[in-house]
Amino acid sequence: MPAKVSQDTITGVISAEKSECLILTGMPGAGKSTVSRLVAESLPRAACLDGDFINRLVLGGRVGFGQEPVEEWNRQIDLMNRNMAMLSANFADAGFTPVIDSLLPDRRQVDDIVDRLAPRPVLLVVLSPGIDACVYRNTIRHPDHQFFFDGYEGLEAAMRREFGDVGWWFDTSALTPEQTAARVVAEAGRRALVKR
């Protein structure tokens, strides 16, 4: 786990005093959940918001990833994003850095969350270790946490096409989760700011 960080000593470090909201996204297996937890734990005041957890709050009538009917699945994803943005804004306004962990596959979803967080600064980090690393990392997860997905190529292409010029696309293929989290904390403040 990364050591606690002093905002006084590192330029560009994530800081709750600035009410920054950090979004960690990437493909399944990129390390979003692990890294977001490590980042939040290393900051003096932070909250980790897990998009999957928020989505699973819907019990009756829940439509899972890619399931039918598509219109209802999209509606539930929009509800999840709206709830994550509202919770994040509340935490940021209370002096906590919200660390959002969610798969955002397109520009519309990124813009929706960023717009809802305005005027607070938003940092977007796309964990991008590559398809092979994502597939491998998924295979070594506990079976209860594995995510079976065969659309990596299409998802990666869509994400790069839709918002490849936004935030910090961070190749984490050669880094441990702890190294990744430490770099996110130290560098995201200057590398990942979403310009409006």
N, C-alpha and C positions, 0 to 999 in steps of 0.2 A: 504494500500500500504506500502511495506517495506520502512524504512528510507533509505536515501542515505548512501552509505557505504564508509568508508575510508579505502583504501588499506593499510595504515600505521598501522592499529590497529588489523587487523585480519589475522592470518597466513592461507595461502591456499585460500584466497578469490580470486574470479575472478578479473582479472586486465587487462585493455586494454594495459597497459605498456608491458605486456608479449605477446601481439598479440594472445591471446587464442581465439579459436572459440568454442562456446558452442552449442551443439545439444541437444534439448529436444525432445524426442520421447516417444511413448507409444500408447496404443490402443485408438480407438475413445472413447471420454468421460473421458480420463485420466487427462485432465486439461492442455494439452500442450499450447493451445492458451492463456489462461488466465495467466498461470504461466510464459510463455515466455515474455509476455508483462510486467508483474510485475517485472521480473528480469531485463529486459532492462531499464525500467523506474527507477529502483533503483540504477543503475550504473552511474558513472559520464559521461561516453562516451560509448554509446551502440546503436546498431541498431537491430530491431526485423525483421526477415525474415520469413514470413508466407508461407509455402509450398503450401497451398491451394490457396492463392492469386496468387502466381507465376504460378501455374498450370492453374488458370482461365484466365491468360493473353491470352491463346489460345482461340479464339472465333470460327473461322471457322474450322470445322473438329475436334473439341475437343471430346475426348473419356473420359467419366467419370470413376470413380472408379469401377473396375470390369466389365465394359461394353465391348461389342464386337466392332471391332475385337481386340482380346487380344494383338496381335502383335503391333498394333498401340497404344493401351493403354500403353504397356510396353515402347514403344519408347517415348511417351510423358512424362512418369514418369522419364525416363533417362534424357530427356531434362530438366525437372524441377530440378532434382538433380544437373545437370551440371550448370544450371543458379544460383541455390542457392549457390553452392560452389564458383562460380566466384564472385558473389556479396559479399559473406562472406569474401573472400580473399581481395577484394578491401577495404571493411570496416576495416578489421583487419590491413591491411597495412597503413591505414590512422589513426590508433590509436583508433578505435572504437571496442568494443567487439561485434562481431556478435552473435546474439542469434537466432539459427535456430529452427523453429517450424515445425516439419514434422513427419508424420507416416512413419517409416522405417520398413517394415515388414520382411526384410531378411538381411543376412550378406553381400550379394553382394552390396546392396544399401548403407549400412553403410560403407563398404570398399571403394566404389566408391567416396563418399563424403570425407572421411578421406584422401584418396590418392590425391584427387584434392586440398585439403587444405595444403598438405605438402609444406614446412617443418614446418608450423605453428602448435603449440600444439592444440590438439582437445580434448574437454571434452564432454563425452557422458553421458547424464542423461536419464534413462528410467523411466518415471513416471509410477509406477506400483501399483495402488491402489486395484487391483483385479477386476474381471469381474463384480461382483455385483455392486460395486461402479461406474464403468464405465457406466453400463446400467442405473443406477439410475441418474447419473449426466446428461446423455443425455436426460432423460425424463423431467428434470427441466430447460433445455435450452429454449430460445425463439424458437418458432416453425420454424423460418427461419434458425436456426442454428442447428437443430436436424439432426442427421445422423443415418439413419436406416440401421442396420447392424446385421446380425444373425450369424456371423462366429467368435465370440469372443473366443470360446474354441480353435478352430484351429489356429487362429492368435496368441493367447498367447503361445500355445505350439510351434508354428513355431519360434516365436521370441526368446523364451528361448533356443530352440534347436540350432538355428542359431548363436545367439550372446549373450547368457546368461552369458558368461564369460567376456564380454567387458563392460567397463564403470561402472556406478553406477546405480544399480537397486534399486530405491527408493520407498519404500512403503509409499504412501501418504494418505492412506485410512482414517487416523484419523486426518489429518491436513487440515486447511483452505488453499485456494490458497496463501494468504499472508504469512502464516507460511511456506508453501512449498517453495515459492520464496526466503524467507529470508534464509532458510537452503541451497538452491541451491547456492545462492551467497556466503554464508559463507563456504560451505564444498566441493563444486564441484572441486575446484582447487586441492584438495588433494585426492578426492575419485573417480573422474570420468575421469582421464587422460587415453586416449586411447594409449596403447603402440604399437609401430610399429615394 
